[in-house]
Amino acid sequence: MEGLASIRAVPFFTCRPKRSISGTRPSSLSLPSSTIVRAQQVAMASELEPIKDELKIKVGEVGLFHNEVAAAQGIKIRRRPPTGSPKHYVGPFEFRLENEGNTPRSILEEIICHKDIEVARWREKKPLHSLLKDLQKAPPVRDFVGALRAVNERTGLPGLIAEVKKASPSRGVLREDFNPVEIAQAYESGGAACLSVLADEKYFQGSYENMEAVRNAGVQCPLLCKEFIIDAWQIYYARSKGADAILLIAAVLPDLDISYMVKICKKLKMATLVEVHDEKEMDRVLRIEGVEFIGINNRNLETFEVDTSNTKKLLEGKRGEIIRERDIIVVGESGLFTPDDIAFVQEAGVKAVLVGESIVKQSDLKKGIAQLFGRDISLF
Ligand SMILES: O=P(O)(O)OC[C@@H](O)[C@@H](O)c1c[nH]c2ccccc12
């Protein structure tokens, strides 16, 4: 886990590259004015040093505060593990308790901590104002949820969101000869209603560029940017690369973040798939205004355990009623391999399914889709 090592070695608030203000000290009285200005900058820079340090600490505190807000909502994933636990003193000895401090407690937490550092670097490279300019050049948004609804109504089957996924932390490499555009085209001709393209590089070997390439190749299916979104910057970036929908993971994001990001997506006319894994997350998400599209992940992202009956469990009783009343489209996600699995989640109430492994592993992708549904869905 090399990501972990880099997180430990570099506390998050020192990760941002320091901007150095260069200059020469004045050596004589007849100095050109530019040199004087530079000298003043040097003096100011050294005066500002303590303020900069203080700011960095403040940024750190905000990160820790985020953890507290999240914890109050039952979110276990910390975005920035504390950089060190308080020392315990017993007699003359001092020690730290095991697994306190900055050790991620699960793979999901490790991914999120790494993402936090990654996003801070991206934001430095491309500040929001310059990213917003790129949006004007982005291709038009397509109706992701509408495409799923249309297929579901036309065929009576759940609409397929086929995932362009090279690897995952739980399964390793799923497909060696990985050409995202060819895979996307095959999925489209195999009857997929929409596509999901992994954008995370470190853990899933995906990229935003893969998604952009799929979009530029003329694939008509609307695209979900499959990324661990923790900052609005990523939403704008996804849109600039041609995404029509994004994923928000309730296990990672506090309610206020979800509600804020859903609003941003509405403004951008994008769909927001809000992913839940247990009853508590489902109840939280159902209380957030504007949520119209929910994914139930059968995989626990902390332990990797997969259980398709999770979809059924979360759609039973009152929760199912609310979902039907509000006409929320639910997606059954992960671990779907056979026509029986599809029938099972459909029976539970989903109108769409998100499938990666079982189809991306097949040498003939079109056949893979037909096998998953037990029939050729491209003929509908
Ligand atoms: O490959 P599978 O088991 O068919 O799963 C696809 C998709 O559900 C899974 O990739 C996924 C669902 N939610 C996520 C969040 C992050 C990364 C990946 C995921």
The ligand as an SDF file (V2000), in Angstrom:
LIG
                    3D

 19 20  0  0  0  0  0  0  0  0999 V2000
  -17.8730   -5.1090  -10.7860 O   0  0  0  0  0  0  0  0  0  0  0  0
  -19.2110   -5.2290  -10.1420 P   0  0  0  0  0  0  0  0  0  0  0  0
  -19.1980   -6.1390   -8.9350 O   0  0  0  0  0  0  0  0  0  0  0  0
  -20.2840   -5.5930  -11.1050 O   0  0  0  0  0  0  0  0  0  0  0  0
  -19.5720   -3.7630   -9.5530 O   0  0  0  0  0  0  0  0  0  0  0  0
  -19.7960   -2.6750  -10.3870 C   0  0  0  0  0  0  0  0  0  0  0  0
  -20.0170   -1.4100   -9.5450 C   0  0  0  0  0  0  0  0  0  0  0  0
  -21.1850   -1.5910   -8.8070 O   0  0  0  0  0  0  0  0  0  0  0  0
  -18.8250   -1.1570   -8.6240 C   0  0  0  0  0  0  0  0  0  0  0  0
  -17.7180   -0.9460   -9.4130 O   0  0  0  0  0  0  0  0  0  0  0  0
  -19.0220    0.0330   -7.6960 C   0  0  0  0  0  0  0  0  0  0  0  0
  -20.1790    0.4140   -7.0810 C   0  0  0  0  0  0  0  0  0  0  0  0
  -19.9770    1.4990   -6.3150 N   0  0  0  0  0  0  0  0  0  0  0  0
  -18.6820    1.8580   -6.3900 C   0  0  0  0  0  0  0  0  0  0  0  0
  -17.9850    2.9170   -5.8200 C   0  0  0  0  0  0  0  0  0  0  0  0
  -16.6670    3.0670   -6.1310 C   0  0  0  0  0  0  0  0  0  0  0  0
  -16.0070    2.1640   -6.9630 C   0  0  0  0  0  0  0  0  0  0  0  0
  -16.6760    1.0990   -7.5570 C   0  0  0  0  0  0  0  0  0  0  0  0
  -18.0200    0.9550   -7.2640 C   0  0  0  0  0  0  0  0  0  0  0  0
  1  2  2  0
  2  3  1  0
  2  4  1  0
  2  5  1  0
  5  6  1  0
  6  7  1  0
  7  8  1  0
  7  9  1  0
  9 10  1  0
  9 11  1  0
 11 12  2  0
 11 19  1  0
 12 13  1  0
 13 14  1  0
 14 15  1  0
 14 19  2  0
 15 16  2  0
 16 17  1  0
 17 18  2  0
 18 19  1  0
M  END
$$$$
